[in-house]
Amino acid sequence: MPNRPSRHQMAVMIWLAVFPTLVVLQLLLGGLLQDTPMVLRTLVLATIAVPIVVYGLLPLLQSLRARLF
């Protein structure tokens, strides 16, 4: 059974997954969402970003971490 990541490692992995995802989504959807209220814009971005991070990027980063450590 692989070692579980420490809180610090998990925080770094989450940041490495969330930040680029949000940047890419802002670049792709920023123009479409520029006139929407901030709360609605944040809701749309979070609704798209969370599944990408949770089901796509975090498992990939955890797998990479398991190979390195």
C-alpha positions as CSV (number, residue, x, y, z in Angstrom):
1,M,0.0,0.0,0.0
2,P,1.5,3.4,-1.0
3,N,2.2,6.0,1.6
4,R,-0.5,8.6,1.9
5,P,0.6,12.1,1.1
6,S,1.3,14.5,4.0
7,R,-1.0,17.5,4.4
8,H,1.8,19.7,2.9
9,Q,2.2,17.4,-0.1
10,M,-1.6,17.3,-0.6
11,A,-1.8,21.1,-0.4
12,V,0.9,21.4,-3.1
13,M,-0.8,18.9,-5.3
14,I,-4.1,20.6,-5.0
15,W,-2.5,24.0,-5.8
16,L,-0.7,22.5,-8.8
17,A,-4.0,21.2,-10.1
18,V,-6.3,24.1,-9.3
19,F,-4.2,27.1,-10.3
20,P,-3.4,26.1,-13.9
21,T,-7.0,24.8,-14.4
22,L,-8.4,28.1,-13.3
23,V,-6.0,30.0,-15.5
24,V,-6.9,27.9,-18.6
25,L,-10.6,28.2,-17.9
26,Q,-10.3,32.0,-17.5
27,L,-8.4,32.2,-20.8
28,L,-11.0,30.0,-22.6
29,L,-14.2,31.4,-21.0
30,G,-13.2,34.8,-19.7
31,G,-14.6,36.6,-22.7
32,L,-17.9,34.7,-22.6
33,L,-18.4,35.3,-18.9
34,Q,-17.1,38.9,-18.6
35,D,-20.5,40.4,-18.4
36,T,-21.9,37.9,-15.8
37,P,-22.0,38.8,-12.1
38,M,-18.9,37.6,-10.2
39,V,-20.8,35.0,-8.1
40,L,-22.3,33.4,-11.2
41,R,-19.0,33.5,-13.1
42,T,-17.3,31.9,-10.0
43,L,-20.1,29.2,-9.9
44,V,-19.6,28.4,-13.6
45,L,-15.8,28.2,-13.3
46,A,-16.0,26.1,-10.1
47,T,-18.5,23.7,-11.6
48,I,-16.2,23.1,-14.5
49,A,-12.9,23.1,-12.5
50,V,-13.8,20.8,-9.6
51,P,-14.5,17.7,-11.7
52,I,-11.4,18.3,-13.8
53,V,-9.2,18.6,-10.7
54,V,-10.8,15.8,-8.7
55,Y,-11.3,13.2,-11.4
56,G,-8.5,14.1,-13.7
57,L,-5.5,16.0,-12.3
58,L,-5.3,14.9,-8.7
59,P,-5.2,11.2,-9.5
60,L,-2.5,11.9,-12.1
61,L,-0.5,13.9,-9.5
62,Q,-1.0,11.3,-6.8
63,S,0.2,8.6,-9.2
64,L,3.3,10.8,-10.1
65,R,3.9,11.4,-6.4
66,A,3.8,7.7,-5.7
67,R,6.4,7.0,-8.3
68,L,8.7,9.8,-7.0
69,F,8.4,9.1,-3.3
